[in-house]
C-alpha cells in the first residue's frame, strides 16, 4: 500500500511536528519516534483517512501493520543506543582497571624481554622434567647466549640473564628474545612455554582496549597472566 498524501520519503522514525524538546539532561534521542508518541499514530492515521481514495478505501489492517513495523524499527534503534551506552561503560571500566595496574609487577606470555643493563628475566613452564637448550637473541636476530639447563616440572620457574654472552661480552640495553628447545627423559621433544615479567610503567587509554606498557612492549589486560606485586 502506498501512502501518497501523507508521507514522503521512507522514514527512519516519525517525530511529532508539535513536539518541543525539554531541557532535561536526558541522554536519549533529540526527538521522540513513533514508539514514544502515540499522538503521532493518531495524526498519521487521521491524515490518511482524510486523503484516501473513495474508490479504493484504506485497508486499516495493512496501515496498522505498517505502523507496527515503524515502531519495531524505532525499538531496534533504541536497542542500538542502549548497547552503545553499555559498551561505553565497559570501556570506561576497562580504563579504570588498567590504571590500577600501573606500577605492578606482571607476568605475560611472550619470549621478548627488556635488558635494562643489569638483568633480563623470563619465566619458564613445563609439565615434566626436561633438558633445555636455551638461546637468547638480540633484536637484530644475533644469538648472544646459549646454555643447557635441567628444568623440573612446574610453572613460572624464573630464568635470569645478566647480559653477558658466552665469551663474557657485556651486551647493551635493549630487547632480547629467549627460545627453548627441550627433550624429556626418553629423548622426546618436550614443550616449554615462556613468559616475561616486568613492571607496568604506563597505560595508553587512547586505545581500545587500553594497552599496558612493560619495557618497550605493550599488552592488553587479557594478556596479563599473573600480577606478582600490586602497586603501592
C-alpha beads as a LAMMPS data file, in Angstrom:
LAMMPS data file: protein, C-alpha beads

232 atoms
231 bonds

1 atom types
1 bond types

-500.0 500.0 xlo xhi
-500.0 500.0 ylo yhi
-500.0 500.0 zlo zhi

Masses

1 110.0

Atoms # bond

1 1 1 0.000 0.000 0.000
2 1 1 1.262 3.485 -0.812
3 1 1 0.707 6.500 1.442
4 1 1 0.688 9.227 -1.176
5 1 1 -0.971 12.189 0.518
6 1 1 0.582 11.898 3.969
7 1 1 4.158 10.610 3.586
8 1 1 7.263 11.466 1.576
9 1 1 10.478 9.508 1.670
10 1 1 10.735 6.344 3.759
11 1 1 11.106 7.431 7.420
12 1 1 13.590 6.019 9.926
13 1 1 11.404 7.428 12.692
14 1 1 8.423 9.719 12.741
15 1 1 8.797 12.605 15.203
16 1 1 5.793 14.634 16.210
17 1 1 5.886 18.056 14.466
18 1 1 4.396 19.662 17.572
19 1 1 6.999 18.191 19.904
20 1 1 9.168 20.627 21.878
21 1 1 12.334 19.178 23.435
22 1 1 12.620 19.543 27.186
23 1 1 15.707 20.950 28.868
24 1 1 16.330 17.848 30.973
25 1 1 19.716 16.196 30.901
26 1 1 18.408 13.054 29.261
27 1 1 20.878 11.201 27.068
28 1 1 18.157 9.809 24.785
29 1 1 17.179 10.849 21.264
30 1 1 16.658 14.537 20.492
31 1 1 13.086 13.878 19.247
32 1 1 10.609 11.091 20.049
33 1 1 9.729 8.430 17.473
34 1 1 6.516 6.527 16.746
35 1 1 7.058 4.133 19.629
36 1 1 7.359 7.101 22.045
37 1 1 4.444 9.313 20.999
38 1 1 1.042 7.762 20.405
39 1 1 -0.292 11.123 19.187
40 1 1 1.834 10.683 16.059
41 1 1 -0.005 7.445 15.326
42 1 1 -3.346 9.181 15.545
43 1 1 -2.271 12.177 13.420
44 1 1 -0.861 9.958 10.689
45 1 1 -3.938 7.731 10.656
46 1 1 -6.359 10.685 10.560
47 1 1 -4.467 12.322 7.680
48 1 1 -4.538 9.080 5.742
49 1 1 -8.270 8.701 6.269
50 1 1 -8.944 12.290 5.110
51 1 1 -6.995 11.814 1.889
52 1 1 -7.967 8.287 0.939
53 1 1 -9.398 7.477 -2.485
54 1 1 -13.159 6.835 -2.155
55 1 1 -12.885 4.270 -4.957
56 1 1 -10.095 2.494 -3.161
57 1 1 -10.744 2.826 0.593
58 1 1 -7.946 2.413 3.074
59 1 1 -7.158 -1.056 4.327
60 1 1 -6.809 -0.214 8.006
61 1 1 -5.268 -3.574 8.845
62 1 1 -2.464 -3.031 6.369
63 1 1 -1.935 0.519 7.615
64 1 1 -1.737 -0.717 11.200
65 1 1 0.853 -3.295 10.166
66 1 1 2.963 -0.507 8.685
67 1 1 2.774 1.445 11.922
68 1 1 3.792 -1.634 13.885
69 1 1 6.772 -2.081 11.568
70 1 1 7.772 1.550 12.097
71 1 1 7.546 1.039 15.835
72 1 1 9.707 -2.087 15.550
73 1 1 12.404 -0.160 13.701
74 1 1 12.277 2.534 16.382
75 1 1 12.737 -0.068 19.100
76 1 1 15.745 -1.514 17.264
77 1 1 17.310 1.933 17.099
78 1 1 16.686 2.398 20.820
79 1 1 18.268 -1.001 21.439
80 1 1 21.358 0.034 19.479
81 1 1 21.633 3.195 21.590
82 1 1 21.425 1.103 24.766
83 1 1 24.128 -1.284 23.535
84 1 1 26.353 1.671 22.646
85 1 1 25.897 3.041 26.179
86 1 1 26.770 -0.332 27.708
87 1 1 29.867 -0.572 25.512
88 1 1 30.951 2.899 26.620
89 1 1 30.524 1.901 30.272
90 1 1 32.569 -1.254 29.687
91 1 1 35.338 0.757 28.029
92 1 1 35.397 3.158 30.977
93 1 1 35.589 0.235 33.404
94 1 1 38.493 -1.276 31.445
95 1 1 40.341 2.032 31.552
96 1 1 39.863 2.342 35.319
97 1 1 41.039 -1.211 35.864
98 1 1 44.078 -0.700 33.636
99 1 1 45.178 2.418 35.544
100 1 1 45.261 0.377 38.770
101 1 1 47.933 -1.871 37.245
102 1 1 50.490 0.914 36.810
103 1 1 53.496 0.137 38.990
104 1 1 52.574 -3.528 39.359
105 1 1 54.924 -6.389 38.506
106 1 1 53.133 -8.572 35.947
107 1 1 53.697 -11.781 34.019
108 1 1 52.539 -12.173 30.417
109 1 1 53.054 -14.784 27.705
110 1 1 55.993 -13.920 25.477
111 1 1 59.622 -14.551 24.712
112 1 1 60.947 -10.988 24.351
113 1 1 62.258 -9.300 27.497
114 1 1 63.938 -5.942 28.045
115 1 1 67.531 -5.902 29.282
116 1 1 67.987 -2.763 31.386
117 1 1 71.760 -3.015 31.643
118 1 1 71.601 -5.250 34.697
119 1 1 69.300 -8.210 34.048
120 1 1 66.582 -9.538 31.786
121 1 1 64.153 -12.105 33.107
122 1 1 61.776 -14.771 31.881
123 1 1 59.560 -17.433 33.452
124 1 1 59.602 -20.988 32.104
125 1 1 56.845 -23.575 32.475
126 1 1 56.875 -27.294 31.671
127 1 1 54.656 -30.188 32.706
128 1 1 57.540 -32.650 33.112
129 1 1 61.301 -32.659 33.796
130 1 1 63.287 -31.735 30.682
131 1 1 66.745 -30.930 29.437
132 1 1 66.514 -27.483 27.845
133 1 1 68.793 -25.783 25.339
134 1 1 68.273 -22.074 25.911
135 1 1 69.212 -19.434 23.341
136 1 1 68.991 -15.650 23.605
137 1 1 68.852 -13.462 20.511
138 1 1 69.270 -9.710 20.116
139 1 1 66.715 -7.500 18.347
140 1 1 68.676 -7.994 15.124
141 1 1 68.411 -11.794 15.397
142 1 1 72.000 -12.387 16.506
143 1 1 72.459 -15.204 19.028
144 1 1 74.198 -13.676 22.047
145 1 1 73.998 -16.564 24.506
146 1 1 73.312 -20.318 24.598
147 1 1 73.249 -22.723 27.516
148 1 1 71.931 -26.132 28.573
149 1 1 69.833 -26.444 31.724
150 1 1 67.751 -29.041 33.552
151 1 1 64.225 -27.927 34.329
152 1 1 61.895 -29.624 36.782
153 1 1 58.181 -29.914 36.159
154 1 1 56.400 -26.757 37.217
155 1 1 55.164 -23.327 36.212
156 1 1 56.747 -19.871 36.483
157 1 1 60.327 -21.017 37.001
158 1 1 62.500 -17.936 36.910
159 1 1 65.301 -17.570 34.376
160 1 1 67.564 -14.510 34.624
161 1 1 70.235 -13.344 32.203
162 1 1 72.946 -10.904 33.299
163 1 1 73.553 -9.551 29.810
164 1 1 76.816 -11.382 29.157
165 1 1 77.453 -13.556 26.140
166 1 1 79.207 -16.917 26.207
167 1 1 82.511 -15.130 25.649
168 1 1 81.908 -12.756 28.557
169 1 1 80.965 -9.788 26.369
170 1 1 78.533 -7.398 28.028
171 1 1 75.652 -6.671 25.664
172 1 1 73.941 -3.262 25.540
173 1 1 70.493 -2.458 26.822
174 1 1 67.630 -3.463 24.574
175 1 1 65.087 -6.158 23.833
176 1 1 66.213 -9.786 23.748
177 1 1 64.241 -12.889 22.822
178 1 1 64.603 -16.265 24.517
179 1 1 63.924 -19.582 22.787
180 1 1 63.958 -23.080 24.259
181 1 1 64.449 -26.497 22.646
182 1 1 63.742 -29.229 25.178
183 1 1 63.710 -33.037 25.413
184 1 1 62.313 -35.280 28.137
185 1 1 63.957 -38.278 29.837
186 1 1 63.050 -40.506 26.876
187 1 1 64.678 -38.148 24.400
188 1 1 61.346 -36.967 23.031
189 1 1 60.745 -33.334 22.166
190 1 1 59.008 -31.500 25.006
191 1 1 57.256 -28.160 25.210
192 1 1 58.477 -25.335 27.415
193 1 1 56.367 -22.177 27.438
194 1 1 57.924 -18.794 28.109
195 1 1 56.554 -15.769 29.908
196 1 1 58.099 -12.420 30.669
197 1 1 57.933 -10.461 33.885
198 1 1 58.231 -6.723 34.221
199 1 1 56.859 -3.555 35.755
200 1 1 53.837 -1.959 34.104
201 1 1 55.111 1.565 33.599
202 1 1 52.183 3.222 31.817
203 1 1 48.752 2.733 30.253
204 1 1 47.637 4.032 26.856
205 1 1 43.955 4.921 27.323
206 1 1 43.590 6.185 23.753
207 1 1 43.461 2.577 22.565
208 1 1 40.522 0.229 22.940
209 1 1 41.164 -1.923 24.859
210 1 1 43.808 0.031 26.832
211 1 1 47.435 -1.008 26.310
212 1 1 49.762 -1.676 29.244
213 1 1 53.469 -0.954 28.724
214 1 1 56.067 -3.402 30.038
215 1 1 59.525 -2.345 28.950
216 1 1 59.268 -1.470 25.267
217 1 1 56.254 -3.743 24.696
218 1 1 52.518 -3.261 25.096
219 1 1 49.877 -5.749 26.202
220 1 1 46.117 -5.816 26.747
221 1 1 44.528 -6.693 30.078
222 1 1 43.510 -10.168 28.928
223 1 1 47.182 -10.981 28.235
224 1 1 48.125 -10.496 31.886
225 1 1 48.650 -13.964 33.354
226 1 1 49.708 -13.068 36.858
227 1 1 50.318 -9.982 38.982
228 1 1 53.385 -10.526 41.123
229 1 1 53.337 -7.343 43.140
230 1 1 50.467 -4.871 43.385
231 1 1 51.242 -1.198 43.008
232 1 1 51.681 0.749 46.261

Bonds

1 1 1 2
2 1 2 3
3 1 3 4
4 1 4 5
5 1 5 6
6 1 6 7
7 1 7 8
8 1 8 9
9 1 9 10
10 1 10 11
11 1 11 12
12 1 12 13
13 1 13 14
14 1 14 15
15 1 15 16
16 1 16 17
17 1 17 18
18 1 18 19
19 1 19 20
20 1 20 21
21 1 21 22
22 1 22 23
23 1 23 24
24 1 24 25
25 1 25 26
26 1 26 27
27 1 27 28
28 1 28 29
29 1 29 30
30 1 30 31
31 1 31 32
32 1 32 33
33 1 33 34
34 1 34 35
35 1 35 36
36 1 36 37
37 1 37 38
38 1 38 39
39 1 39 40
40 1 40 41
41 1 41 42
42 1 42 43
43 1 43 44
44 1 44 45
45 1 45 46
46 1 46 47
47 1 47 48
48 1 48 49
49 1 49 50
50 1 50 51
51 1 51 52
52 1 52 53
53 1 53 54
54 1 54 55
55 1 55 56
56 1 56 57
57 1 57 58
58 1 58 59
59 1 59 60
60 1 60 61
61 1 61 62
62 1 62 63
63 1 63 64
64 1 64 65
65 1 65 66
66 1 66 67
67 1 67 68
68 1 68 69
69 1 69 70
70 1 70 71
71 1 71 72
72 1 72 73
73 1 73 74
74 1 74 75
75 1 75 76
76 1 76 77
77 1 77 78
78 1 78 79
79 1 79 80
80 1 80 81
81 1 81 82
82 1 82 83
83 1 83 84
84 1 84 85
85 1 85 86
86 1 86 87
87 1 87 88
88 1 88 89
89 1 89 90
90 1 90 91
91 1 91 92
92 1 92 93
93 1 93 94
94 1 94 95
95 1 95 96
96 1 96 97
97 1 97 98
98 1 98 99
99 1 99 100
100 1 100 101
101 1 101 102
102 1 102 103
103 1 103 104
104 1 104 105
105 1 105 106
106 1 106 107
107 1 107 108
108 1 108 109
109 1 109 110
110 1 110 111
111 1 111 112
112 1 112 113
113 1 113 114
114 1 114 115
115 1 115 116
116 1 116 117
117 1 117 118
118 1 118 119
119 1 119 120
120 1 120 121
121 1 121 122
122 1 122 123
123 1 123 124
124 1 124 125
125 1 125 126
126 1 126 127
127 1 127 128
128 1 128 129
129 1 129 130
130 1 130 131
131 1 131 132
132 1 132 133
133 1 133 134
134 1 134 135
135 1 135 136
136 1 136 137
137 1 137 138
138 1 138 139
139 1 139 140
140 1 140 141
141 1 141 142
142 1 142 143
143 1 143 144
144 1 144 145
145 1 145 146
146 1 146 147
147 1 147 148
148 1 148 149
149 1 149 150
150 1 150 151
151 1 151 152
152 1 152 153
153 1 153 154
154 1 154 155
155 1 155 156
156 1 156 157
157 1 157 158
158 1 158 159
159 1 159 160
160 1 160 161
161 1 161 162
162 1 162 163
163 1 163 164
164 1 164 165
165 1 165 166
166 1 166 167
167 1 167 168
168 1 168 169
169 1 169 170
170 1 170 171
171 1 171 172
172 1 172 173
173 1 173 174
174 1 174 175
175 1 175 176
176 1 176 177
177 1 177 178
178 1 178 179
179 1 179 180
180 1 180 181
181 1 181 182
182 1 182 183
183 1 183 184
184 1 184 185
185 1 185 186
186 1 186 187
187 1 187 188
188 1 188 189
189 1 189 190
190 1 190 191
191 1 191 192
192 1 192 193
193 1 193 194
194 1 194 195
195 1 195 196
196 1 196 197
197 1 197 198
198 1 198 199
199 1 199 200
200 1 200 201
201 1 201 202
202 1 202 203
203 1 203 204
204 1 204 205
205 1 205 206
206 1 206 207
207 1 207 208
208 1 208 209
209 1 209 210
210 1 210 211
211 1 211 212
212 1 212 213
213 1 213 214
214 1 214 215
215 1 215 216
216 1 216 217
217 1 217 218
218 1 218 219
219 1 219 220
220 1 220 221
221 1 221 222
222 1 222 223
223 1 223 224
224 1 224 225
225 1 225 226
226 1 226 227
227 1 227 228
228 1 228 229
229 1 229 230
230 1 230 231
231 1 231 232
